[in-house]
Amino acid sequence: MNKSVIGIGNALTDMLVNLSNDNVLAEYQLSKGSMSLVDSQLQTAISKYVAGSPYSLSLGGSAANTIRAMARLGITTGFIGKVGKDGFGEQLTNYPLPLEALPIKVDETVKLVQGAASMLLPDVLGRICGALELDVNRMLAQSFLISADNAHALHPNHPEYADANNAPVMGGGIVLKFSANQRYCTDGVSAAIFRKVCGKADVPVQTFFNRADTLGGSTLGNISLTHVSVPTADIGLPQLAMHSCYETAAVADAGYLVSAMTAYYGSTLEMTENGYALR
């Protein structure tokens, strides 16, 4: 069956553990209410610490969640991902979704899903280029990546958590996200290119900087770049209560994103002797 929209991504599983106190946060110096990337050693230690606590599983990943939402809206969808032949993989392949939204390939050699740190992205790009008889390295050299997630808007009840000079607001346009430690991938070049795209679409752009004295979030962009090194802009739509049960955002910003991405996919980026040119 032909699919109107195909998603390619990592099939992830979130484990939500119910804690009776904050001891584990203090033990491993984790900030409450924040999101932190951890290595496998710390992940194992935390898992042992909370073993026996009640928990629930939430299935998805950014691409899978998007495809699932579109399927529920009646759009014909498909999803390409890889899972291990284990308990988590069985939950994903057996999860009831409408319109065959998640036809997932099971690979017995994969025992652990590593998300953006896996080889899925370079493998898929390599196979696509191979099928089209293209040189994958030449294609990457003329590529540009947009890491599209969400962005923290200025919260009216907690303005102290935002950078006073770089606090985006809902309805103010797409947000370019910066971080000095590169947890966001945007730099001067990629920001200029994306602003040019938004200029073609007549879309407003805002700026977000992680506060230097507060641990901020991250996206999959900086992890993917360890395997696929191309100029990248981290962007997002401003919202309140990120990762909560009910996130709040502006309808206008969704329209801005549609316009900007339409202009993005309708443009050609060329590297000339004078720098990048957007056609």
C-alpha positions, 0 to 999 in steps of 0.5 A: 500500500502506498504511504502518503508520509513515511517516517525514518527514525529510532523506535524508543521506549521511555521507562517512567519510574515512580519515586517516593523521594528524591534520593536518587537525584541527590545520589547522582547529582541530577537536577529535578525537572531537567533532562540529562544525557547519561552514559551507559555506566550511569544508566546502569547504576541508576537502573539498579538504584530504582530496581523494584520501584513501580514503573510504566513504559511509553513507546515512541520516539520523535519520528514514531510519535509524529507518524502515530499522530498523523495516522490518527488524523487519517493520513496514510503513514508508514514507519521505518525503524529497527528494534531488538528481539527483546521485551521492549521490541515485542512491545513496539511490534505488538503495540496497536496503532491505526492504519498500520502506522508502525511496520517495524523490522525486527533485527535479532542482532540488535539488543539495545536501541541507542537512539541518535547515537546508533548507525541507523541514520548513516546506514539509511543514507548510505543505502539510499545513495547506493540505490540511486548510484550517488556518492554518499560523501559528495552528497553529505558535503552539500547537505544541510540538516535542520534538527527540529524539536521544541523550545522553551518560551518565556514563562510568565510565572517563572521569568527568572529561568530565562535568559533576559535578552534571549527569551522567545515568546509563543506566537513570535516565530520559529526559535533558533537555539544556541548553546556554548557547549554545543548541546544545540548545533546552531552556529553562525553559519547555520543560523545565517542559512536558516534565517535566509530560508525564513526570510524567503518564507516571510517568517519571523525568527527568535533566539534562545540561549541556554543560561550559562548557570543552568543545565539546559536540554539538548536535542538529537542533532548534536548526537547525530552529527557524530555520525553525519557531519553536516552544517546543522541548525537546531530550531523549535517552536516556543512552548510552555511546560515542555514534556508535561502532560499538557504542553502549551504552544501557539497555533501561529508558530505551527503555521510559521514552521510549515511556511519555513519548511516549505521554503526550505525543501523548495530551495537548493543550497550550494557551496561556492568559492564565496560561501553558501548560496541559497537558490 
